[in-house]
Amino acid sequence: MSEVSAFDRLWHGFMTARVMIALVLLALLASLFGLGQTVHSGLMLICGVYLGAALAVRLFAKPLPPGQTFDAQWFSTIGVDIMAFSALQYLQAGGINYTPLFALPLLLAAVLGSLLLALGTAAGVALLLLGDAWVQTLAHGDSASRFLQAGMTGIGFFVVAFLANQLASRLSRQEQLARRSQEVARLQIQVNELVIESLDDGVVVVDANSVVRAANPAARRLLDSGGAPTRQAPFMLTADAAWQPLVELAALTFNRHGPETVDVAIRHAQQGPRRIRVHTQLTATQDLRSNNLCVMFMQDLREMEARIRTEKLAAMGRMSSAVAHEIRNPLAAITQANALLDEEITDPGQKQLTLMVRQNAQRLAQIIDEILDISRVQRAGPAAAAPTANLDTVVQSVCADWALQNDNAHRLQALTGAPGIEVAFEPDHLRRVLLNLLDNAARYAGQRADSIRVSTHASPTDGVGLRVWSDGDPLEHSVQRHLFEPFFSSESRSTGLGLYICRELCERHGASIGYQRAPSVGAAAQVEGNEFFLNLRQAERPVAGTGAFDTIPV
């Protein structure tokens, strides 16, 4: 919008009025001529030229900023008007008084020009009227009344010019102030919208009829059922049965006319409950008759718990070194004492006990070393000699051992497609990653045959990869965002470190791990399930094999 749009409209209004006056004058002179009165030919010529000049300015000229004192366009408007009306007033066809026509150029100068131009135009018109009165006095006498009428009209024009200019100046200041206020308000609205759109917490605005007036992306994610498309406001909060707790909370807020804070659970079909903490607040109103709105601030409790877990991890990282020394020293003493005790005893039963102590002590020492390595994020440099592992061999061994130990041979099927491929990964670490993924898959997979599938692949385009698939239910979006964060788990009995350790071990060896919803690999019927995939670095080219899948009995 232009800065002087209101004055643009006034300018176009004045220009249109000039054209209409010219047409009216021509019609008036034509009527007088039709009635048999003598009309001076110069009057028709003046009105015709005036109409052409008015049309030219209206069609081709552009409005100028208000407050200009004088330029060529003012001459083509105010100057032409004064000369045309002065000529008509001097000739006075049919005894018509054309003095009121001078109000048009006077108002044009006062409204769209400066005060100096307005007073100058009024002075010019007053002098013309006095000159016309002097000419009429020489021709007809009766000078007193003519000069008095011209003087009073001139004074009136001065007053009108001054008042119109002051009102126009006030309008200009008010419009500029309004435009500045609108610009500030527009910028503030843009900033508020940007902040609300980027908030991690959901913000929903609901009216008394349960109509959602606005909802930021975080709120739409929290309300989303997973399969349905993301809703755009406005929409009814009663459209989904899972949102009924929010409908009741909004109604409670309107009834009590005060804020409420409640933990609610949104339960969509075929999905677990999504726990949300909702704080409601009513918007301020000017009077009791105004319709206020309920603003809901929603926080995903799982994300809150994830932040708390992250803070716990930071605290544990700071304590890891001291704790490791505190654990290692007693563990070393236990190991040494057990070794001395083992040398003294001969009973086979007691020998079995000392063997169990030694094995578990070694396991504890290994766990401590791995946790310290992860906390220090010690990655081998590019020039260091990285350990390698035969991918298919490790997968066969781990799958066979895991199926035997967990009695899951009927649920697990392993498919190898990377024979002879060596990957840059520590075999024990690769074994631990695969065991964690298998334990995670068994926790959520079904009990039917082949509900868990492990596969490897190698190709020049896709590289070397390992996939662990299970037929579990889809994961919620809030869970997917925190899968690989420490201490994040959907079960209270889990520590939430399994996937985090997998990611850290993969990054240490230059590999990557991710999650996706994908169909089963190598199955006759394509079934959607949860898949964790590893992209591994190849240590050397395969020496044999076609890359076809071979079924491994487990």
C-alpha positions as CSV (number, residue, x, y, z in Angstrom):
1,M,0.0,0.0,0.0
2,S,1.3,3.5,-0.9
3,E,2.3,5.8,1.8
4,V,-0.2,8.5,0.7
5,S,-3.0,6.2,-0.5
6,A,-5.7,8.3,1.2
7,F,-4.5,11.4,-0.7
8,D,-4.3,9.4,-3.9
9,R,-8.0,8.8,-3.6
10,L,-8.6,12.5,-2.9
11,W,-6.6,13.5,-5.9
12,H,-8.5,11.1,-8.2
13,G,-11.7,12.5,-6.7
14,F,-10.8,16.1,-7.5
15,M,-9.7,15.1,-11.0
16,T,-13.0,13.3,-11.6
17,A,-14.9,16.4,-10.2
18,R,-13.1,18.6,-12.7
19,V,-14.2,16.4,-15.6
20,M,-17.8,16.3,-14.3
21,I,-17.9,20.1,-14.0
22,A,-16.6,20.5,-17.5
23,L,-19.4,18.2,-18.8
24,V,-22.0,20.0,-16.8
25,L,-20.8,23.4,-18.1
26,L,-21.0,22.1,-21.7
27,A,-24.5,20.7,-21.1
28,L,-25.6,24.0,-19.5
29,L,-24.4,26.1,-22.4
30,A,-26.0,23.7,-24.8
31,S,-29.3,24.0,-23.0
32,L,-29.1,27.8,-23.0
33,F,-28.4,27.7,-26.8
34,G,-31.3,25.3,-27.3
35,L,-33.6,27.7,-25.4
36,G,-32.8,30.4,-27.9
37,Q,-30.5,32.5,-25.8
38,T,-27.4,33.9,-27.3
39,V,-24.3,32.0,-26.2
40,H,-20.8,33.5,-26.9
41,S,-18.8,31.1,-29.1
42,G,-15.8,31.7,-26.8
43,L,-17.7,30.1,-23.9
44,M,-18.1,26.8,-25.8
45,L,-14.4,26.9,-26.8
46,I,-13.4,27.6,-23.2
47,C,-15.5,24.7,-21.9
48,G,-14.3,22.3,-24.6
49,V,-10.6,23.1,-23.9
50,Y,-11.2,22.8,-20.2
51,L,-12.8,19.4,-20.7
52,G,-9.9,18.2,-22.8
53,A,-7.3,19.5,-20.2
54,A,-9.3,17.9,-17.3
55,L,-9.5,14.5,-19.1
56,A,-5.8,14.6,-20.0
57,V,-4.8,15.2,-16.4
58,R,-7.3,12.5,-15.1
59,L,-6.1,9.8,-17.5
60,F,-2.3,10.4,-17.8
61,A,-1.1,12.4,-14.7
62,K,-0.1,10.7,-11.4
63,P,-0.8,12.1,-7.9
64,L,2.1,13.8,-6.2
65,P,2.9,13.7,-2.5
66,P,0.8,16.2,-0.5
67,G,2.3,19.5,0.7
68,Q,4.0,20.5,-2.6
69,T,4.1,24.3,-3.1
70,F,4.2,24.6,-6.8
71,D,5.2,22.5,-9.9
72,A,4.0,22.0,-13.5
73,Q,1.1,19.7,-12.5
74,W,-0.3,22.4,-10.2
75,F,-0.3,24.7,-13.2
76,S,-2.2,22.1,-15.3
77,T,-4.9,21.8,-12.6
78,I,-5.2,24.8,-10.3
79,G,-3.9,27.3,-13.0
80,V,-6.2,25.9,-15.7
81,D,-9.2,26.0,-13.4
82,I,-8.7,29.6,-12.3
83,M,-8.1,30.8,-15.9
84,A,-11.2,28.9,-17.2
85,F,-13.5,30.0,-14.4
86,S,-12.2,33.6,-14.6
87,A,-13.0,33.6,-18.3
88,L,-16.5,32.3,-17.7
89,Q,-17.1,34.8,-14.9
90,Y,-15.9,37.6,-17.1
91,L,-18.2,36.7,-20.0
92,Q,-21.1,35.6,-17.7
93,A,-23.3,33.9,-20.3
94,G,-27.0,34.0,-19.5
95,G,-26.4,36.0,-16.3
96,I,-25.0,33.0,-14.5
97,N,-22.6,33.6,-11.5
98,Y,-19.6,31.3,-11.8
99,T,-18.0,32.4,-8.6
100,P,-18.8,29.1,-6.6
101,L,-16.7,27.2,-9.2
102,F,-13.6,28.8,-7.7
103,A,-14.1,26.6,-4.6
104,L,-12.8,23.6,-6.6
105,P,-9.2,24.8,-7.3
106,L,-9.2,26.5,-3.9
107,L,-10.0,23.1,-2.1
108,L,-7.5,21.3,-4.4
109,A,-4.7,23.7,-3.4
110,A,-5.7,23.6,0.3
111,V,-6.1,19.8,0.7
112,L,-3.3,18.6,-1.6
113,G,-0.9,21.5,-1.4
114,S,0.9,23.6,1.3
115,L,-0.6,26.4,3.3
116,L,1.3,28.9,1.2
117,L,-0.2,27.5,-2.0
118,A,-3.7,27.5,-0.4
119,L,-3.5,31.1,0.8
120,G,-1.9,32.2,-2.5
121,T,-4.7,30.6,-4.5
122,A,-7.3,32.3,-2.2
123,A,-5.5,35.6,-2.7
124,G,-5.4,35.2,-6.5
125,V,-9.1,34.3,-6.6
126,A,-10.0,37.3,-4.4
127,L,-8.0,39.6,-6.7
128,L,-9.8,38.2,-9.7
129,L,-13.1,38.7,-8.1
130,L,-12.2,42.3,-7.2
131,G,-11.0,42.9,-10.8
132,D,-14.2,41.5,-12.1
133,A,-16.2,43.8,-9.7
134,W,-14.2,46.8,-11.0
135,V,-14.9,45.9,-14.6
136,Q,-18.6,45.4,-13.9
137,T,-18.7,48.7,-12.1
138,L,-17.3,50.5,-15.1
139,A,-19.9,48.9,-17.3
140,H,-23.0,49.1,-15.1
141,G,-22.3,51.2,-12.1
142,D,-23.4,50.3,-8.6
143,S,-19.8,49.8,-7.4
144,A,-20.4,49.5,-3.6
145,S,-22.4,46.3,-3.7
146,R,-20.2,44.6,-6.2
147,F,-17.0,45.4,-4.3
148,L,-18.6,44.3,-1.0
149,Q,-19.7,41.0,-2.5
150,A,-16.3,40.4,-4.0
151,G,-14.5,41.3,-0.8
152,M,-16.8,39.1,1.4
153,T,-16.4,36.2,-1.1
154,G,-12.6,36.6,-1.0
155,I,-12.5,36.6,2.8
156,G,-14.6,33.4,2.8
157,F,-12.2,31.8,0.4
158,F,-9.3,32.7,2.7
159,V,-11.1,31.1,5.7
160,V,-12.0,28.0,3.7
161,A,-8.5,27.6,2.4
162,F,-7.0,27.9,5.9
163,L,-9.4,25.5,7.5
164,A,-9.2,22.9,4.7
165,N,-5.4,23.0,4.8
166,Q,-5.3,22.5,8.6
167,L,-7.8,19.6,8.4
168,A,-5.8,18.0,5.5
169,S,-2.5,18.4,7.5
170,R,-4.1,16.8,10.5
171,L,-5.3,14.0,8.4
172,S,-1.9,13.5,6.9
173,R,-0.3,13.4,10.4
174,Q,-2.9,10.9,11.7
175,E,-2.5,8.7,8.6
176,Q,1.3,8.6,9.0
177,L,1.0,7.8,12.7
178,A,-1.5,5.1,11.9
179,R,0.8,3.6,9.3
180,R,3.7,3.6,11.7
181,S,1.5,1.9,14.3
182,Q,0.3,-0.6,11.8
183,E,3.9,-1.4,10.7
184,V,5.0,-1.9,14.3
185,A,1.9,-4.1,15.0
186,R,2.6,-6.1,11.8
187,L,6.2,-6.7,12.8
188,Q,5.1,-7.7,16.3
189,I,2.6,-10.1,14.8
190,Q,5.2,-11.6,12.5
191,V,7.6,-12.0,15.4
192,N,4.9,-13.6,17.6
193,E,3.9,-16.0,14.8
194,L,7.5,-17.0,14.2
195,V,8.1,-17.6,17.9
196,I,4.9,-19.6,18.3
197,E,5.6,-21.6,15.1
198,S,9.1,-22.5,16.4
199,L,8.1,-23.5,19.9
200,D,8.7,-27.0,21.0
201,D,5.6,-26.8,23.1
202,G,2.2,-27.0,21.5
203,V,-0.1,-23.9,21.5
204,V,-3.8,-24.3,20.6
205,V,-6.4,-21.5,20.6
206,V,-10.0,-22.8,21.2
207,D,-13.2,-20.8,21.4
208,A,-16.3,-21.6,23.5
209,N,-17.8,-23.7,20.7
210,S,-14.7,-26.1,20.7
211,V,-13.5,-24.6,17.4
212,V,-9.7,-24.6,17.1
213,R,-8.8,-21.1,15.8
214,A,-5.0,-21.6,15.7
215,A,-2.5,-24.4,16.3
216,N,1.2,-24.3,15.9
217,P,3.1,-27.3,14.3
218,A,4.1,-28.7,17.7
219,A,0.5,-28.8,18.7
220,R,-0.6,-30.5,15.4
221,R,2.1,-33.1,15.9
222,L,0.8,-33.8,19.4
223,L,-2.8,-34.1,18.2
224,D,-1.9,-36.0,15.1
225,S,-3.1,-39.6,15.0
226,G,-0.1,-40.7,12.9
227,G,-2.0,-41.9,9.8
228,A,-4.3,-38.9,9.3
229,P,-3.1,-35.8,7.6
230,T,-2.0,-32.8,9.7
231,R,-5.0,-30.6,10.3
232,Q,-5.0,-26.9,9.6
233,A,-7.0,-24.5,11.7
234,P,-9.9,-23.9,11.9
235,F,-11.2,-27.3,12.8
236,M,-13.5,-28.8,15.5
237,L,-11.8,-30.2,18.6
238,T,-14.7,-32.6,18.9
239,A,-13.8,-34.2,15.5
240,D,-11.7,-36.9,17.0
241,A,-12.7,-39.0,20.0
242,A,-9.1,-39.1,21.2
243,W,-9.3,-35.3,21.9
244,Q,-12.2,-35.5,24.3
245,P,-10.0,-34.8,27.4
246,L,-9.0,-31.5,25.7
247,V,-12.6,-30.7,25.0
248,E,-13.6,-31.3,28.6
249,L,-10.6,-29.3,29.9
250,A,-11.5,-26.3,27.6
251,A,-15.1,-26.4,28.9
252,L,-13.9,-26.5,32.5
253,T,-11.7,-23.5,31.9
254,F,-14.6,-21.5,30.4
255,N,-16.8,-22.5,33.3
256,R,-14.4,-21.6,36.0
257,H,-13.0,-18.5,34.2
258,G,-9.5,-19.4,35.4
259,P,-6.3,-21.2,34.4
260,E,-6.1,-25.0,34.7
261,T,-3.2,-27.4,34.6
262,V,-3.9,-31.1,34.0
263,D,-2.1,-34.2,32.7
264,V,-4.2,-35.8,30.0
265,A,-3.7,-38.9,27.8
266,I,-4.6,-38.9,24.1
267,R,-5.5,-42.4,22.9
268,H,-5.7,-43.0,19.2
269,A,-6.7,-46.3,17.7
270,Q,-3.9,-48.8,17.5
271,Q,-1.5,-46.5,19.3
272,G,-0.4,-46.3,22.9
273,P,-1.5,-43.4,25.0
274,R,0.3,-40.1,24.5
275,R,0.7,-38.3,27.8
276,I,0.5,-34.5,27.6
277,R,0.6,-31.8,30.3
278,V,-1.8,-29.1,29.4
279,H,-2.0,-25.6,30.9
280,T,-5.0,-23.4,29.9
281,Q,-5.4,-19.7,30.1
282,L,-8.3,-17.4,29.0
283,T,-7.5,-14.4,26.9
284,A,-8.3,-10.9,28.4
285,T,-11.5,-9.2,27.4
286,Q,-12.7,-5.6,27.5
287,D,-16.1,-6.4,28.9
288,L,-18.2,-9.4,30.0
289,R,-20.1,-9.5,26.7
290,S,-16.9,-10.1,24.7
291,N,-16.1,-13.7,23.6
292,N,-12.8,-14.8,25.1
293,L,-10.6,-17.6,23.9
294,C,-9.0,-20.5,25.7
295,V,-5.2,-20.9,25.0
296,M,-3.8,-24.3,25.7
297,F,-0.1,-24.8,26.2
298,M,0.8,-28.5,25.7
299,Q,4.0,-30.3,26.7
300,D,4.8,-33.9,25.7
301,L,5.7,-35.6,29.0
302,R,8.0,-37.9,27.2
303,E,10.1,-35.0,25.9
304,M,10.2,-33.5,29.4
305,E,11.4,-36.9,30.7
306,A,14.0,-37.0,27.9
307,R,15.4,-33.6,28.9
308,I,15.6,-34.8,32.4
309,R,17.4,-37.9,31.3
310,T,19.8,-35.8,29.2
311,E,20.6,-33.7,32.3
312,K,21.2,-36.9,34.2
313,L,23.6,-38.1,31.5
314,A,25.6,-34.8,31.8
315,A,25.8,-35.3,35.5
316,M,26.9,-38.9,35.1
317,G,29.5,-37.8,32.5
318,R,31.1,-35.5,35.0
319,M,31.1,-38.3,37.6
320,S,32.2,-41.1,35.3
321,S,35.9,-40.8,35.9
322,A,35.7,-40.8,39.7
323,V,33.1,-43.6,39.7
324,A,35.2,-45.7,37.4
325,H,38.2,-45.5,39.8
326,E,36.0,-46.2,42.8
327,I,34.6,-49.3,41.1
328,R,37.8,-50.5,39.5
329,N,39.8,-50.6,42.8
330,P,37.3,-52.9,44.7
331,L,36.7,-54.9,41.6
332,A,40.5,-55.5,41.3
333,A,40.6,-56.5,44.9
334,I,37.7,-59.0,44.4
335,T,39.4,-60.5,41.4
336,Q,42.7,-60.9,43.2
337,A,41.1,-62.4,46.3
338,N,39.1,-64.8,44.1
339,A,42.3,-65.9,42.3
340,L,44.1,-66.5,45.7
341,L,41.0,-68.4,46.9
342,D,40.9,-70.5,43.8
343,E,44.5,-71.6,44.4
344,E,43.7,-72.9,47.9
345,I,40.5,-74.9,47.3
346,T,40.2,-78.3,45.6
347,D,36.4,-79.0,46.0
348,P,34.8,-79.0,42.4
349,G,31.7,-77.2,43.7
350,Q,33.7,-74.4,45.2
351,K,35.9,-74.3,42.1
352,Q,32.7,-73.6,40.1
353,L,31.8,-70.7,42.4
354,T,35.2,-69.1,42.0
355,L,34.9,-69.5,38.2
356,M,31.5,-67.7,38.3
357,V,33.1,-64.9,40.4
358,R,36.0,-64.5,37.9
359,Q,33.7,-64.5,34.8
360,N,31.3,-61.9,36.3
361,A,34.2,-59.7,37.4
362,Q,35.6,-59.8,33.9
363,R,32.2,-58.8,32.6
364,L,31.9,-55.9,35.0
365,A,35.4,-54.7,34.0
366,Q,34.5,-54.8,30.3
367,I,31.3,-52.9,30.9
368,I,33.2,-50.2,32.8
369,D,35.7,-49.9,30.0
370,E,33.0,-49.5,27.4
371,I,31.0,-47.0,29.3
372,L,34.1,-44.9,29.9
373,D,35.0,-45.1,26.2
374,I,31.6,-43.9,25.3
375,S,31.6,-41.0,27.8
376,R,35.0,-39.9,26.5
377,V,33.9,-40.4,22.8
378,Q,37.3,-41.8,21.9
379,R,37.2,-42.2,18.2
380,A,40.2,-43.7,16.3
381,G,41.9,-41.3,14.0
382,P,41.8,-41.9,10.2
383,A,45.5,-43.0,10.2
384,A,45.0,-45.6,12.9
385,A,44.7,-49.3,12.0
386,A,41.0,-50.0,12.5
387,P,39.8,-53.6,13.4
388,T,37.8,-55.4,10.9
389,A,35.0,-58.0,11.1
390,N,33.5,-60.4,8.5
391,L,29.9,-59.1,8.4
392,D,28.1,-62.4,7.5
393,T,30.2,-64.4,10.0
394,V,29.4,-62.2,12.9
395,V,25.7,-62.1,12.0
396,Q,25.5,-65.9,11.7
397,S,27.3,-66.3,15.1
398,V,25.3,-63.7,16.9
399,C,21.9,-64.8,15.6
400,A,22.6,-68.4,16.4
401,D,23.7,-67.7,19.9
402,W,20.9,-65.2,20.6
403,A,18.2,-67.6,19.3
404,L,19.5,-70.4,21.4
405,Q,19.9,-68.4,24.6
406,N,16.4,-66.7,24.3
407,D,14.6,-69.7,22.8
408,N,13.5,-67.6,19.8
409,A,14.6,-69.8,16.9
410,H,11.0,-69.9,15.6
411,R,10.8,-66.1,15.5
412,L,14.2,-65.2,14.0
413,Q,15.3,-65.5,10.4
414,A,18.7,-64.3,9.3
415,L,19.5,-63.6,5.6
416,T,23.0,-62.9,4.4
417,G,23.8,-61.0,1.3
418,A,27.4,-59.8,1.8
419,P,29.6,-63.0,1.6
420,G,33.3,-62.3,2.2
421,I,32.7,-58.7,3.0
422,E,35.0,-57.2,5.7
423,V,33.7,-54.1,7.5
424,A,35.7,-51.6,9.6
425,F,34.1,-52.5,12.9
426,E,35.4,-54.1,16.1
427,P,33.8,-57.7,16.1
428,D,32.9,-57.5,19.8
429,H,31.3,-54.1,19.3
430,L,29.4,-55.2,16.2
431,R,28.2,-58.2,18.3
432,R,27.0,-55.9,21.0
433,V,25.2,-53.6,18.6
434,L,23.4,-56.6,17.0
435,L,22.5,-58.1,20.3
436,N,21.0,-54.8,21.5
437,L,18.9,-54.5,18.3
438,L,17.7,-58.1,18.6
439,D,16.7,-57.6,22.3
440,N,14.9,-54.4,21.3
441,A,13.1,-56.2,18.4
442,A,12.1,-59.2,20.6
443,R,10.5,-56.8,23.1
444,Y,8.0,-55.4,20.6
445,A,7.7,-58.1,17.9
446,G,4.9,-60.6,17.6
447,Q,5.1,-64.3,18.4
448,R,4.5,-65.7,14.8
449,A,7.3,-67.3,12.8
450,D,9.7,-64.9,11.1
451,S,8.5,-61.9,13.1
452,I,12.2,-60.9,13.4
453,R,14.4,-60.7,10.4
454,V,18.1,-59.9,10.2
455,S,19.7,-59.3,6.8
456,T,22.9,-58.0,5.3
457,H,23.5,-56.6,1.8
458,A,26.4,-55.2,-0.2
459,S,26.3,-53.4,-3.6
460,P,28.3,-50.7,-5.3
461,T,25.4,-48.2,-5.1
462,D,24.0,-48.8,-1.7
463,G,27.2,-49.9,0.1
464,V,27.3,-52.4,2.9
465,G,24.5,-52.5,5.3
466,L,22.9,-54.5,8.2
467,R,19.1,-54.4,8.9
468,V,17.1,-55.7,11.8
469,W,13.4,-55.8,11.1
470,S,10.4,-56.7,13.4
471,D,6.7,-56.7,12.9
472,G,5.9,-54.5,15.8
473,D,3.4,-51.6,15.8
474,P,4.5,-48.2,14.4
475,L,6.4,-46.0,16.8
476,E,4.9,-42.6,17.7
477,H,6.5,-39.5,16.3
478,S,7.5,-38.3,19.7
479,V,9.3,-41.6,20.4
480,Q,11.1,-41.6,17.0
481,R,12.6,-38.2,17.7
482,H,14.3,-39.5,20.9
483,L,15.1,-43.1,20.0
484,F,18.9,-42.7,20.2
485,E,19.0,-40.4,23.2
486,P,20.3,-41.7,26.5
487,F,17.9,-42.8,29.2
488,F,15.0,-42.6,26.8
489,S,12.7,-45.6,27.0
490,S,9.0,-46.3,26.7
491,E,9.3,-49.0,29.4
492,S,10.0,-48.3,33.0
493,R,12.2,-51.5,33.4
494,S,14.6,-50.4,30.6
495,T,17.6,-48.2,31.2
496,G,17.3,-46.4,27.8
497,L,21.0,-46.9,27.1
498,G,20.8,-49.7,24.5
499,L,20.2,-47.7,21.3
500,Y,22.3,-44.8,22.6
501,I,25.3,-47.2,23.0
502,C,24.6,-48.6,19.5
503,R,24.7,-45.1,18.0
504,E,28.0,-44.3,19.8
505,L,29.7,-47.5,18.8
506,C,28.6,-47.0,15.2
507,E,29.9,-43.4,15.1
508,R,33.2,-44.5,16.6
509,H,33.7,-46.9,13.6
510,G,32.5,-44.5,11.0
511,A,29.1,-46.2,10.6
512,S,25.6,-44.8,11.0
513,I,22.4,-46.2,12.4
514,G,18.8,-45.2,11.8
515,Y,15.2,-46.2,12.0
516,Q,12.4,-46.4,9.4
517,R,9.1,-48.0,8.8
518,A,9.7,-50.6,6.1
519,P,8.4,-53.9,4.6
520,S,10.0,-57.1,5.5
521,V,13.0,-58.3,3.5
522,G,12.9,-61.6,1.6
523,A,9.4,-62.5,2.7
524,A,6.7,-63.6,0.3
525,A,4.1,-61.3,1.8
526,Q,5.2,-57.7,2.3
527,V,4.4,-56.8,5.9
528,E,5.2,-53.4,7.3
529,G,7.3,-53.3,10.4
530,N,10.0,-51.4,12.3
531,E,13.5,-51.6,10.9
532,F,16.8,-50.5,12.3
533,F,19.5,-50.2,9.6
534,L,23.3,-49.8,9.8
535,N,25.4,-48.3,7.0
536,L,28.9,-49.7,7.5
537,R,32.3,-48.9,6.0
538,Q,33.8,-51.7,3.9
539,A,37.3,-52.6,4.9
540,E,38.1,-54.5,1.7
541,R,36.3,-55.7,-1.4
542,P,34.6,-59.1,-1.3
543,V,36.7,-62.0,-2.6
544,A,33.8,-64.2,-3.6
545,G,30.1,-64.4,-3.7
546,T,27.3,-63.1,-5.8
547,G,25.5,-61.0,-3.2
548,A,22.4,-63.2,-3.2
549,F,20.5,-63.9,0.0
550,D,21.3,-67.2,1.8
551,T,19.0,-68.4,4.6
552,I,20.8,-69.2,7.8
553,P,19.2,-71.8,10.1
554,V,19.1,-70.5,13.6
